[in-house]
Amino acid sequence: MRPQVRTKPDDTRARIVETADTLFRRLGFAKTAVADIAAELGMSPANVYRFFPSKTAIVQAICQRCLSEVEETAWAIARSKAPAAQRIERLILEILSYHKENLLTEQRVNDIVLVAIEHNWDHIRAHKDALRNVVELILRDGIETGEFEAVDPRTTAELILRSVVVFTHPVLIGQCLQDGENVETEARASVRFLLQAITPCR
């Protein structure tokens, strides 16, 4: 008889999150019960509750995973060698692309986003701070090389992110897509318009 392989708690948590995400996308958040997630994993609902106190807590974990993926991409862009203006434009377009591909493919997924935003405000605030730090880093690089004027990088980073929120907020992106807008073209034009304000006249 082969010895039973023990699963690490972090691995079990990850499996629960992955399975729940799949079921939420297939059935919708409201129609998916913890019992469904447990059955898909071949475990009892009580075992799922050992790792997550509620279905909403699982959604929060899904949200946190998504935010972490966005932040990893953002920092990679910030630390690349491209000109600062190109990095900021690429950053906004990559965030837009991520949300389109991963969170807004259908209404069932959009429901998950709404639940996550409603119950996950601390993580979302931390995510906003992380993105501001990313933009601030890029701005500092641009100021140092003379690509941008000597503006206050922190304040300017906040202003830029507020101005492009329609291209970085999942719910607002969804509304744009429903209206049939070409969001990539508009995002690119908006970023270039904003950066003109801090680009020295040549």
RANOR-V517301 format. One record per pair of residues at least 24 apart in sequence whose C-alpha atoms are under 8 Angstrom apart, sorted by the first residue. I is the first residue (numbers start at 1). J is the second residue. D is the distance in whole Angstrom. If there is no record, write none. Layout:
BEGIN
i=I j=J d=D
i=I j=J d=D
END
This chain:
BEGIN
i=13 j=51 d=6
i=15 j=41 d=8
i=16 j=41 d=7
i=16 j=48 d=7
i=16 j=58 d=8
i=17 j=58 d=6
i=17 j=59 d=8
i=17 j=61 d=7
i=17 j=62 d=6
i=18 j=62 d=8
i=20 j=58 d=7
i=21 j=59 d=8
i=21 j=62 d=7
i=24 j=108 d=7
i=24 j=109 d=7
i=24 j=112 d=7
i=25 j=108 d=6
i=25 j=109 d=6
i=26 j=108 d=8
i=27 j=108 d=7
i=28 j=108 d=5
i=28 j=109 d=7
i=28 j=111 d=7
i=28 j=112 d=8
i=29 j=108 d=7
i=29 j=111 d=7
i=29 j=112 d=6
i=56 j=115 d=7
i=56 j=116 d=8
i=56 j=119 d=8
i=59 j=112 d=7
i=59 j=115 d=7
i=59 j=116 d=6
i=60 j=116 d=6
i=60 j=119 d=7
i=60 j=120 d=6
i=63 j=113 d=8
i=63 j=116 d=6
i=63 j=120 d=8
i=64 j=123 d=7
i=67 j=124 d=8
i=67 j=127 d=7
i=70 j=95 d=7
i=70 j=98 d=7
i=71 j=127 d=8
i=71 j=130 d=7
i=71 j=131 d=7
i=74 j=131 d=7
i=74 j=134 d=7
i=75 j=134 d=6
i=78 j=134 d=6
i=78 j=135 d=7
i=78 j=137 d=7
i=78 j=138 d=6
i=83 j=142 d=7
i=84 j=138 d=6
i=84 j=139 d=7
i=84 j=141 d=7
i=84 j=142 d=5
i=84 j=147 d=7
i=85 j=142 d=8
i=85 j=147 d=8
i=85 j=192 d=8
i=85 j=195 d=7
i=87 j=138 d=7
i=88 j=135 d=7
i=88 j=138 d=7
i=88 j=191 d=8
i=89 j=188 d=6
i=89 j=191 d=6
i=89 j=192 d=7
i=92 j=164 d=8
i=92 j=167 d=7
i=92 j=168 d=7
i=92 j=187 d=7
i=93 j=167 d=8
i=93 j=184 d=7
i=93 j=187 d=7
i=93 j=188 d=7
i=95 j=167 d=8
i=95 j=168 d=6
i=96 j=167 d=6
i=96 j=168 d=6
i=96 j=173 d=8
i=96 j=184 d=8
i=99 j=168 d=8
i=99 j=170 d=6
i=99 j=173 d=8
i=100 j=170 d=8
i=100 j=173 d=8
i=100 j=174 d=8
i=103 j=170 d=7
i=104 j=170 d=7
i=104 j=174 d=6
i=110 j=171 d=7
i=110 j=174 d=8
i=113 j=170 d=7
i=113 j=171 d=8
i=114 j=171 d=8
i=132 j=157 d=6
i=132 j=158 d=6
i=132 j=161 d=7
i=133 j=157 d=8
i=147 j=199 d=6
i=147 j=200 d=7
i=148 j=198 d=5
i=148 j=199 d=5
i=148 j=200 d=6
i=149 j=198 d=5
i=149 j=199 d=6
i=149 j=200 d=6
i=151 j=198 d=7
i=160 j=194 d=7
i=164 j=190 d=7
i=164 j=191 d=7
END
